[in-house]
Amino acid sequence: MEEKMEKMKQNYMDIPIPQELNFVVQQAIRKHRPKRSGRKWAAGAAAAALVFVAGLNTSQAFADTLSEVPVLGELVKVLTFRTYHYEDKGFQANVEVPAITNLDNKELQESLNSKYLEESKQLYTSFMADMEKIKAEHPDAHMGVDSGFVVKTDNEQILSVGRYVVNIAGSSSTTFQYDTIDKKNQLLITLPSLFKDDRYIELITANIKEQMLQRMKDQPGNIYWVEGGSQQVPNMELFKSIKRDQTFYINPQGKLVIVFQKYEVGPGVMGVPEFVIPTSVIQDDLSTHAYLTSE
């Protein structure tokens, strides 16, 4: 343990501070130069926090060492591991790569983080390739991609992390993907794993159709491609059923939230639709009652 702490300390001390960060740190120290020791400590802590974040984002060795050192409490849960950025006139890319830390299940942690990194690399590489082609033919065109992450739930048991991608080229498209982790048991929760069998597909689908119709009744501006709706939509485009592995997360209230991509069940104006499923609808089919709360 002491050896790892020494290694971490050395890696920490070896991290070069970027010029712009060094300026911010020095400015923070000067701004808070104290007359009282308590304020001096606060300024030092603020500067240290800035350097700590820089360490996580600039030094793989620092991040790797940190992950090996036991910590008291939850130091970091989800952080920005890296950002890919490009900007030139009408072309812009901003891709944030999340990283999950402090899971005891290192295999799961490494699997998720590797997936996030590879997906982000591919997204950025594809953008750059497409941009070069478009820029050569239409130098005044506009094209962009914005990708990042949001933490939907973070409590003693559940961590739900969403990754989004917004593509802009004339119009925009948005996709969301979620990973939900059982922090107590150190495992990835999938939609099928929540249920005894596949009957949940039928139960959830029926409830979502009811919610769609009710939403359109309550708010006439809402439009969903569902049978019984007021919109004339070709039958092939009507919402028939959720997928077995439909995108989902568990919200802070312990409810299952089903997520659809933009244009999947309605026009673009509906954005990325979400539906909270009452636990009473699926209660009898749950394989475990550890995650979802009853009404």
Secondary structure in CASP SS format (residue, H / E / C, confidence):
PFRMAT SS
TARGET T0000
AUTHOR 0000-0000-0000
METHOD secondary structure of the structure
MODEL  1
M C 1.00
E H 1.00
E H 1.00
K H 1.00
M H 1.00
E H 1.00
K H 1.00
M H 1.00
K H 1.00
Q H 1.00
N H 1.00
Y H 1.00
M H 1.00
D H 1.00
I C 1.00
P C 1.00
I C 1.00
P C 1.00
Q H 1.00
E H 1.00
L H 1.00
N H 1.00
F H 1.00
V H 1.00
V H 1.00
Q H 1.00
Q H 1.00
A H 1.00
I H 1.00
R H 1.00
K H 1.00
H C 1.00
R C 1.00
P C 1.00
K C 1.00
R C 1.00
S H 1.00
G H 1.00
R H 1.00
K H 1.00
W H 1.00
A H 1.00
A H 1.00
G H 1.00
A H 1.00
A H 1.00
A H 1.00
A H 1.00
A H 1.00
L H 1.00
V H 1.00
F H 1.00
V H 1.00
A H 1.00
G H 1.00
L H 1.00
N H 1.00
T H 1.00
S C 1.00
Q H 1.00
A H 1.00
F H 1.00
A H 1.00
D H 1.00
T H 1.00
L H 1.00
S H 1.00
E H 1.00
V C 1.00
P C 1.00
V C 1.00
L C 1.00
G C 1.00
E C 1.00
L C 1.00
V C 1.00
K C 1.00
V E 1.00
L E 1.00
T E 1.00
F E 1.00
R E 1.00
T E 1.00
Y E 1.00
H E 1.00
Y E 1.00
E E 1.00
D E 1.00
K C 1.00
G C 1.00
F E 1.00
Q E 1.00
A E 1.00
N E 1.00
V E 1.00
E E 1.00
V E 1.00
P E 1.00
A E 1.00
I E 1.00
T C 1.00
N C 1.00
L C 1.00
D C 1.00
N C 1.00
K H 1.00
E H 1.00
L H 1.00
Q H 1.00
E H 1.00
S H 1.00
L H 1.00
N H 1.00
S H 1.00
K H 1.00
Y H 1.00
L H 1.00
E H 1.00
E H 1.00
S H 1.00
K H 1.00
Q H 1.00
L H 1.00
Y H 1.00
T H 1.00
S H 1.00
F H 1.00
M H 1.00
A H 1.00
D H 1.00
M H 1.00
E H 1.00
K H 1.00
I H 1.00
K H 1.00
A H 1.00
E H 1.00
H C 1.00
P C 1.00
D C 1.00
A C 1.00
H C 1.00
M E 1.00
G E 1.00
V E 1.00
D E 1.00
S E 1.00
G E 1.00
F E 1.00
V E 1.00
V E 1.00
K E 1.00
T E 1.00
D E 1.00
N C 1.00
E C 1.00
Q C 1.00
I E 1.00
L E 1.00
S E 1.00
V E 1.00
G E 1.00
R E 1.00
Y E 1.00
V E 1.00
V E 1.00
N E 1.00
I E 1.00
A C 1.00
G C 1.00
S C 1.00
S E 1.00
S E 1.00
T E 1.00
T E 1.00
F E 1.00
Q E 1.00
Y E 1.00
D E 1.00
T E 1.00
I E 1.00
D E 1.00
K C 1.00
K C 1.00
N C 1.00
Q C 1.00
L E 1.00
L E 1.00
I E 1.00
T C 1.00
L C 1.00
P H 1.00
S H 1.00
L H 1.00
F E 1.00
K C 1.00
D C 1.00
D C 1.00
R H 1.00
Y H 1.00
I H 1.00
E H 1.00
L H 1.00
I H 1.00
T H 1.00
A H 1.00
N H 1.00
I H 1.00
K H 1.00
E H 1.00
Q H 1.00
M H 1.00
L H 1.00
Q H 1.00
R H 1.00
M H 1.00
K H 1.00
D H 1.00
Q C 1.00
P C 1.00
G C 1.00
N C 1.00
I C 1.00
Y C 1.00
W C 1.00
V C 1.00
E C 1.00
G C 1.00
G C 1.00
S C 1.00
Q C 1.00
Q C 1.00
V C 1.00
P C 1.00
N H 1.00
M H 1.00
E H 1.00
L C 1.00
F C 1.00
K C 1.00
S C 1.00
I C 1.00
K C 1.00
R C 1.00
D C 1.00
Q C 1.00
T C 1.00
F E 1.00
Y E 1.00
I E 1.00
N C 1.00
P C 1.00
Q C 1.00
G C 1.00
K C 1.00
L E 1.00
V E 1.00
I E 1.00
V E 1.00
F C 1.00
Q C 1.00
K C 1.00
Y C 1.00
E C 1.00
V C 1.00
G C 1.00
P C 1.00
G H 1.00
V H 1.00
M H 1.00
G C 1.00
V C 1.00
P C 1.00
E E 1.00
F E 1.00
V E 1.00
I E 1.00
P C 1.00
T H 1.00
S H 1.00
V H 1.00
I H 1.00
Q H 1.00
D H 1.00
D H 1.00
L E 1.00
S C 1.00
T C 1.00
H C 1.00
A C 1.00
Y C 1.00
L C 1.00
T C 1.00
S C 1.00
E C 1.00
END
